[in-house]
């Protein structure tokens, strides 16, 4: 969306405001640190939902957890509140990939705009796809380690089957009495000894097959719902609130479309099976449950994350614009 010329302040029309802050309007020295701080804060609050979703996806059937609430209750009972943050130490490094993701997304949209492509949904689809490819190339090694750390806590539950315990702790790592850094280093060492550097990109293709469509569809839905809500929501509603509503709807829509892909990705990274075999075994054991397995946790996480990240992202962009654009922003 391009910047419209302004009339006098008294006669300022809604269309004269900047509704979308574009890449060239940003002061990058402010945007990058603000963006990292916002991403880290949101990740701190929402990490427990990511952990619960991962454990639900990895378990066979309902061997250990019956659902999102049951998983949260059992983790708190058996592992304490720290159990909900198992693996967060490694996951926190993903903040760097978040900055690369956002920079790529905005950069691609800027290039497309200069090439004469003005359709916001087309720019969102292409930008979201490219951003995901860059982000996943950086994030997958941390993701692989983090997922192993997430499920390690299951070994403390004495009611699970031996098979479930073996799946939760394939490296037979001792957790008690060791620091998070020591456990993470032990997981990384075992991954390298078992599979070499290739092991840190276990599931990379599956991640691309999951997150590229997910990212592309999310940003496309986001801009689509913005246009829909702009036509039905009264003008006195803050534009940031409208953007958060669009983000929530986009999170729901993209989750429903891509949940089976995310399930395959998680199983591939943790259980080390090829994608075709993983899909076959999943279908044999879960059937149509692949469309809903872990969906509640994933959708809950996605909706909250979408609203939080867009609120932070759009606010950070507005804080980071060059001075000449600030009076023209639509908050």
SELOMAR-16278 format. One record per residue (C-alpha): x, y, z. Coordinates in steps of 0.02 Angstrom, whole numbers, plus 50000, padded with zeros to 5 digits. Layout:
// residues N
XYZ...
***
This chain:
// residues 331
500005000050000500755016749947500805032850045499385044550001499575063350001498895072250154497585085750166497535098350306497495090450482495705096050510495115087550352496195072050365495315057050288495555039050346496305034350177497625047850199498445038350342499825025750320498995008950350500494998150305502245003450355503384998750211505204993650219505925009950154504995019750291505925010750432507445016250530508354999450531509445004250681507855005050785506884991250699508134976950723508404978250913506564982150945506064967150839507254955450932506634961351102504824959151049505134941750977506064935851132504704942151250503334933451152504344917351142504544917451332502664918251360502144905651227503514892451236502494880851351501174878851216502514874351090503214861251208501484853651241501104853151054502754844151019502434830851151500664827851090501294825750912502704813850957501714801951067500854786850991498974788251005498554794251181499864783951272500374798051388499304813451364497454814251322497484832151264498184849551290497494852151465497964834551521499734837051455499944853651546499284846051708500414830851701501964840851653501694852751799501384838151918502864827551864504144840551812503594856851891503424873451800505214871651735504614856651635503584868451528505194877351480506254862151443507334866251292506984884851300508834888551324509174882351147507544888751073507964906551128509324907250994507924906550865507674925250896509084928250771508154918450637506614928850676507514944850628508144936750468506374930650432505584947950453506984956550355506784944350211504884946150211504934965050207506394965250083505514953749958503914964049971504934979749937505764971949783504084966149715503354983449741504774991049641504444978349503502664984849488501774971249588500554980549701499334966749751499594964949939499104946449943500314941849803501734951149891501264942650055501244925249977502954927049893503724936450038503094923750165503784909250062505514916950042505584922250225505174904650282506554896950176507844908850249507194906850426507134887750421508914886550355509474895450513508224888250636508164869450599509764864550694509124873450850507404866150821508084848350815509034850350979507584859451062506324845951017507414832451094507524842951252505644845651253505234827151264506634822351384505534826151533504364811951491505614799451562505194805451737503424798951721503444781151787501744776851713502304777351531502754761751435504574756851406504324760851221503734778451264505224780951379506424775151244505614786951119505734801451242507574798251280508374789651129510134794351187509874787751364510404804451437510394807251625509384822951663509464824051852510844834651928511404842251764511244860151700510234864851546511834869051452512594851951493511034842651437510924852851276512764849751240512534831051270511054830551151512024840051018513544828551040512484812951021511614819750867513304823250789514024806150836512514797250767512194806750606513584819650584513164837450531511744830150429510874825750592510624844150634509634846150474508574830850505506854835350442507464850750348506484845850193504974841850301505164858850385505194867650217503674857550161502784862950321503324880750353503444887650176501594884050140501144888950318502064905550310501434909450135499634905450181499744914750347500314931150271499094929350127497644926350247498264940750355498134953350214496504945550153495674947050323496324964750344495404969750186493834960650243493834968350416494214985750349492574984850254491504979450403492354986150561491925004250609493275017050574493415022150758494175005050798496085006650811496965000050658498134989650766496604980950840495994976950665497704969950622497674958850777495944952150729496594948350554498114939550630497004928650740495944923350591497504920050486498224909150624496654898350631496534896350443498364891950415498384879550561496904869850494497704868850321499454863750376499244853350536499614836350451501214843750377501774849850548501424832850623502514824250491503914836950518503964834150706503994815150689505364815750556506494826850663506274816850824506084798950760507314800150612506224791250485506114796450302504614807050254503694793550154503894780650293503354793350424501794797450324501384779050300501594774850485500604790150537499164785150424499194767250489499164772450671498164788650668497094788650510496084804750502496714809850674498194817450582497074832350548496724835450732498194827650827498984841950924497854854050831497084861750987498794865651061499464871350893497954882250855497934889551030499784893251016499584900050840498124911550881498964918751035500644919550948499874927650792499004941150893500524944151004501794944250863500754955650752500404967550895502274968050932502804968050749501624981850692501974992250848503854990350826503684995650644502715011150695504005015250829505405013050702504775023850558505755039150507505165055350588504305062150432503075047650429502575047550613501185060650600500405050650458500305033750545498635025150572498705017550745
***
